[in-house]
Amino acid sequence: MGNDPSPILIAFGVILVLALVMRWVFRPSRPRQGRLPVDAAESPDLGLLTVIAAGVERPEALRRRAALGAAGIRSSMSRRHDGLLDVLVFHGDADSARILLGP
């Protein structure tokens, strides 16, 4: 009984079957596509967001977001293909954000 390899072979077989089943179950339903992020400057539809500052450097975008955050306006940034950033806010806050940030 001490030299019987069948329990070890059965255990390896069960592990192998479980690994194959898990690989099949957790496989993505669609292959991943290497899509680039949407450039807010070129996108006709940004959903609920509006660009209020287009094509600014990162420090300037962070400064503007800090000013908006201090005023209670939620904002986000979007990287453009040229490396610059756009600052976006919700449609309802766009007028207030433009007034706050100025020209």
C-alpha positions, 0 to 999 in steps of 0.5 A, a space after each residue: 500500500 505504501 508503494 502504490 502510485 495510483 492515488 498520486 496519479 489520480 490526484 494529478 489527473 483531477 488537478 489537470 481536469 480542474 485546470 482545464 475546466 477553469 481555463 475554459 470557464 474563465 476564458 473571456 467571451 470575446 477576444 480582447 481588442 487593442 483599442 486605443 482610448 477615445 480622444 475627447 477632442 475627436 469624439 462626437 459623443 462623450 456621454 454625460 461629459 463636456 470638455 471645458 479645457 482642451 489641449 492643456 499640459 498636465 500641471 495646468 490640467 491638475 490646477 484647473 481640476 483642483 480649482 473645480 474640486 474646491 468649488 464642488 464641481 466633479 471633473 476628470 481628465 482625458 489624454 489626447 493622442 498628442 499627449 496633452 490633456 482635456 478637462 471634462 465635467 458633467 453637462 450640468 456643471 459646464 457653465 459653472 466650470 467655465 465661469 469659474 475657470 475663465 477664459 
